[in-house]
Amino acid sequence: MAETRRLGYAVIGLGKIAEGAVLPAFGHSRKSRLIAVVSRDGQKAKRLARRFGAASYWTYEEYNACLRDPEVDAVYLATPNGAHADEAILAAKAGKHVLCEKPMANTASDCRRMIAACEAGGVRLMIAYRKYVEPAGLALKKLVESGRLGRLKLIHSAFTIVLPKGADVPAWHFDPRLSGGGSLMDLGVYCVNTGLWLAGEEPVAAEAYSWTSDPDRFKEVEESISFRLVFPGNLVMQATSSFGAAKASFIQVHGDKGWAALNPAYAYNDERRLFGKIGGHWFEKIFPQMDEFALELDYFADCIRRKRDPEPDGMSGLRDVKVIEAIYRAARSHKTVSIVPA
């Protein structure tokens, strides 16, 4: 790819996150451009291609044809979680770089398949966690690494939304074959990833409890779940995700010298507040809402151009899924579950 040419993307999956955030981000991008869109619904693909300026549109059955387009350098996978592995592997075999929505896949074994395929294809693999590129998240990470909070002792986090009833909610949310699970896979994964990122290490044990107030609706996936992760050195993280509580998200980090919180932490369409208390002194900084998806697209484009691995990469995604698998085992067994490092 020429240094001056913007990276060409095909966006696979045209659901809410793609239509509302990923596709509009190309209009704010400096290093990326939209080449193609791929959807189950051919008419929707045609409509959104025209709306957002994509040169071509395809159905899922035509995905391989899309991958043969020399203008497509990378794919953005915005499909249900259960489809990520096969779509990423096909892209890697075609020599296309892969930017994959979280969670990386439904199982750790699928994550390993994706990593192996991208390594064999000589392409980069990035998982779409925006914390690593958005200013508020980077400021919190820098604060933790500075040592001003002291040695980390506790991390608390939550991400909740009300998943409304009705036809507007895609059915795949309730199908574990496609979603991999409920609120933990959709929302709690942000808590897991950010906690591991701030801690700078992997947890060694998990405990968890899941529940629902609507058992008829949440028969196969959890509505709400709380979990506890223990890290080396006795750092403990406690977190909750839910499809049954008002939209909110936060992460709060406690050290032996001070504490800091980011609230809201995870939703992409809110301003963010970083605040806390260190040495008896309050601090606060407000970060205005911005197009975090454009930052993410351009960061990945820059990694590809400079031939460097992105952060978070496939190993980050694998670690998160391994932890999530342990959380689910703990919730089912009502016992503490050990976690083997990825």
Residue pairs with C-beta under 8 A, 6 or more apart in sequence:
1 7
1 73
1 304
1 305
3 305
6 29
6 30
6 31
6 32
6 33
6 301
7 31
7 32
7 33
7 73
7 74
7 297
7 300
7 301
7 304
7 305
8 32
8 33
8 35
8 71
8 72
8 73
8 74
9 26
9 32
9 33
9 34
9 35
9 36
9 72
9 73
9 74
9 75
9 76
9 99
9 297
10 35
10 36
10 37
10 38
10 66
10 67
10 69
10 72
10 74
10 75
10 76
10 96
11 18
11 22
11 23
11 34
11 36
11 37
11 38
11 54
11 75
11 76
11 78
12 38
12 63
12 75
12 76
12 77
12 78
12 79
12 87
13 38
13 39
13 77
13 78
13 79
13 80
13 83
14 23
14 37
14 38
14 39
14 41
14 44
14 45
14 48
14 78
15 78
15 79
15 170
16 170
17 78
17 101
18 37
18 76
18 78
19 48
21 268
21 269
21 293
22 76
22 78
22 293
23 34
23 37
23 48
23 51
23 52
24 52
24 291
24 293
25 291
25 293
25 294
25 296
25 297
26 32
26 33
26 34
26 52
26 53
26 294
26 297
27 52
28 291
28 294
29 294
29 297
29 298
30 298
31 297
31 298
31 301
31 302
31 305
32 294
32 297
32 298
32 300
32 301
34 52
34 53
34 54
35 54
35 55
35 56
35 69
35 71
35 72
36 49
36 54
36 55
36 56
36 57
36 58
36 66
36 69
36 72
37 45
37 48
37 49
37 52
37 54
37 56
37 57
37 58
38 45
38 57
38 58
38 59
38 60
38 62
38 63
38 66
39 45
39 48
39 57
39 58
39 59
39 60
40 59
40 60
41 59
42 57
42 59
45 57
45 58
45 59
46 57
48 54
48 57
49 55
49 56
49 57
55 71
56 66
56 69
58 65
58 66
63 87
63 90
64 90
64 94
66 72
67 75
67 90
67 91
67 94
67 96
68 94
72 96
73 96
73 97
73 304
74 96
74 97
74 98
74 99
74 300
74 301
74 304
75 87
75 88
75 91
75 96
75 97
75 98
75 99
76 99
76 100
76 101
76 128
76 297
77 83
77 84
77 87
77 88
77 91
77 98
77 99
77 100
77 101
78 101
79 87
79 101
80 170
80 172
80 178
80 179
81 101
81 103
81 105
81 106
81 178
81 179
81 180
81 185
82 105
82 106
82 172
82 177
82 178
82 179
82 180
83 178
84 100
84 101
84 104
84 105
84 110
84 114
85 105
85 106
85 110
85 111
85 113
85 114
88 98
88 100
88 114
88 117
88 118
88 125
89 113
89 114
89 117
91 97
91 98
91 123
92 98
92 114
92 117
92 118
92 120
92 121
92 123
92 125
93 117
93 121
94 121
95 121
95 122
95 123
96 123
97 123
97 124
97 125
97 300
97 304
98 114
98 118
98 123
98 124
98 125
98 126
99 126
99 128
99 296
99 297
99 300
100 114
100 125
100 126
100 127
100 128
100 317
101 127
101 128
102 127
102 128
102 129
102 189
102 190
102 193
102 317
102 320
103 180
103 185
103 189
103 317
103 320
103 321
103 324
104 110
104 111
104 114
104 127
104 314
104 317
104 318
104 320
104 321
105 111
105 114
105 180
105 317
105 321
106 177
106 179
106 180
106 181
106 185
106 321
107 180
107 321
107 325
108 318
108 321
108 322
108 325
108 342
111 314
111 317
111 318
111 321
112 318
114 125
114 314
114 317
115 125
115 314
115 315
115 318
118 124
118 125
118 314
124 300
124 303
124 304
124 309
124 310
124 313
125 310
125 313
125 314
126 300
126 303
126 310
126 312
126 313
127 312
127 313
127 314
127 316
127 317
127 320
128 296
129 190
129 193
129 194
129 197
129 312
129 316
130 137
130 268
130 292
130 293
130 295
130 296
131 137
131 141
131 190
131 193
131 194
131 197
131 266
132 138
132 197
132 299
132 311
132 312
133 292
133 295
133 296
133 299
134 272
134 287
134 290
134 292
134 295
135 287
135 290
136 262
136 272
136 274
136 287
137 194
137 262
139 274
139 285
139 287
140 198
140 251
140 253
140 260
140 262
140 274
141 197
141 198
143 149
143 260
143 274
144 152
144 198
144 253
144 255
144 260
145 200
148 257
148 258
148 278
149 253
149 254
149 255
149 257
149 258
149 259
149 260
149 276
149 278
150 255
150 256
150 257
150 258
151 233
151 255
151 256
152 198
152 199
152 235
152 253
152 254
152 255
153 234
153 235
153 236
153 254
153 255
153 256
154 235
154 236
154 237
154 238
154 253
154 254
155 195
155 198
155 199
155 235
155 236
155 237
155 238
155 239
155 251
155 252
155 253
155 254
156 237
156 238
156 239
156 250
156 251
156 252
156 254
157 191
157 194
157 195
157 237
157 238
157 239
157 240
157 249
157 250
157 251
157 252
157 265
158 191
158 239
158 240
158 241
158 242
158 248
158 249
158 250
159 187
159 188
159 190
159 191
159 241
159 248
159 249
159 265
159 266
160 183
160 187
160 240
160 241
160 242
160 243
160 244
160 245
160 246
160 247
160 248
160 249
161 187
161 242
161 243
161 245
161 246
161 247
162 243
162 244
162 245
162 246
162 247
163 169
163 173
163 243
163 244
165 217
172 178
172 179
173 179
173 182
173 186
173 221
174 182
174 217
174 218
174 219
174 220
174 221
175 220
175 221
176 220
176 221
179 185
179 186
179 221
181 221
181 222
181 324
181 328
182 218
182 221
182 222
182 223
182 225
182 243
183 221
183 222
183 223
183 224
183 225
183 241
183 242
183 243
184 210
184 222
184 225
184 227
184 241
184 324
184 327
184 328
185 221
185 324
186 241
186 243
187 241
187 242
187 243
187 249
187 266
188 225
188 227
188 239
188 240
188 241
188 324
188 327
189 320
189 324
190 249
190 265
190 266
191 239
191 240
191 241
191 251
191 266
192 229
192 239
192 320
192 323
192 324
192 327
193 312
193 316
193 320
194 251
194 265
194 266
195 229
195 237
195 239
195 251
196 202
196 203
196 316
196 319
196 320
196 323
197 312
197 316
198 251
198 253
199 231
199 235
199 237
201 231
201 232
202 231
202 319
202 323
202 339
202 341
202 342
203 229
203 230
203 231
203 237
203 323
203 339
204 230
204 231
204 232
204 338
204 339
205 229
205 230
205 336
205 337
205 338
205 339
206 227
206 228
206 229
206 230
206 323
206 326
206 327
206 329
206 330
206 336
206 337
206 339
207 227
207 228
207 330
207 335
207 336
207 337
208 225
208 226
208 227
208 228
208 327
208 328
208 330
208 331
209 225
209 226
209 227
209 331
209 334
210 222
210 223
210 224
210 225
210 226
210 331
211 222
211 223
211 224
211 225
212 218
212 222
212 223
212 224
212 244
213 223
213 244
214 223
214 244
217 223
218 243
222 331
223 242
223 243
223 244
224 240
224 241
224 242
224 243
224 244
224 245
225 240
225 241
225 242
225 327
225 331
226 238
226 239
226 240
227 238
227 239
227 240
227 327
227 330
227 331
228 236
228 237
228 238
229 236
229 237
229 238
229 239
229 323
229 327
230 236
231 237
247 267
248 264
249 263
249 264
249 265
249 266
249 267
250 261
250 262
250 263
250 264
250 265
251 261
251 262
251 263
251 265
252 259
252 260
252 261
252 262
252 263
253 259
253 260
253 261
257 278
257 279
258 276
258 277
258 278
258 279
259 276
259 277
259 278
260 274
260 275
260 276
260 278
261 274
261 275
261 276
262 272
262 273
262 274
263 272
263 273
263 275
264 270
264 271
264 272
264 273
265 272
268 292
268 293
269 289
270 289
271 286
271 287
271 288
271 289
272 286
272 287
273 284
273 285
273 286
273 287
274 284
274 285
274 287
275 282
275 283
275 284
275 285
276 282
276 283
277 283
299 310
300 310
303 309
303 310
315 342
318 342
319 342
322 339
322 340
322 342
323 339
326 337
326 338
326 339
327 337
329 337
330 336
330 337
